[in-house]
Amino acid sequence: MRCLESEDLSSLHPLPGLPHPIIAKAAESFSDNPEDDTSVGSIRCVHSIELKEIRSEQWRGGVWIDDQSICWLIVAGLAKGGHKDRDDFYESLERLEEHGGVSRLLPSGQDRRLWKREVASAELAAWDHSIQRAVTACLDAIHTGGTEIFSVPHPMSDVLDERDRIMAKVEVQIEPIRDSSYEADEIVVTVTPSSRWANSELTWNLTTRILISLSPPEQSWDRFQNTYSNIAEPGAFTRRLDALRSLNESGRLTESHPGDHAQDVIHSG
């Protein structure tokens, strides 16, 4: 409520994920595939626009679908007093309809800008998850030693020219050192961006995501141009593989641990 009163909507993102029963019901009822949409029908007391009705216990909501098939939860309230209470969801909507005010509920320009921002944020989050899964597959192949190379597509690759779809190629090399006086797993990561994305901020985001997926990093990553190196305890990357699998299964992203100093080392190059 504090965010709403101060109009700090950015702190509430993503809005479809807010922990409110009618918002959760709307997100569940209307998916990316219209054939999978579910509702209890249209709200009969509103005729000027079509509102799809959703219910969650005592909560009621109205979803309007625009000409781009974007679903908007534009009104919500409580069913009260057998629909005879003045504050009842349907009674309030009916009065609004009678006085021609339902159109005021439709998305504004600000709403659409917020929607675009959330779509972009969701696409970047999905991209981050895809990078983490790629690192997981890489470690699965070489966590005990070896070299693996993989490519990372741009998050908007489906709308780019074919030559611009790959952001970078990534090479990861793990070398287990087992001498009588020294044991460690040494890792070298080289991120080679394509010429189109060499100076993109997204390339830095990509590099950071790869590094914290491999080691969220309590230890320092040393940098030389596009190559990053680190030294870990024996078996560290086998344990990291298990941790990444668990994160992927639960749909979570790894985060850099507070208080580490690796980011300063990485940026210093």
Helices and strands as residue ranges (DSSP letters): H 2-5, G 9-12, G 15-17, H 21-29, G 34-36, E 52-56, E 59-65, E 71-78, G 81-83, H 89-98, G 102-105, H 109-142, E 146-153, G 157-159, G 162-164, E 166-178, E 183-193, G 195-197, H 201-214, E 222-224, E 227-232, H 236-250, H 262-267
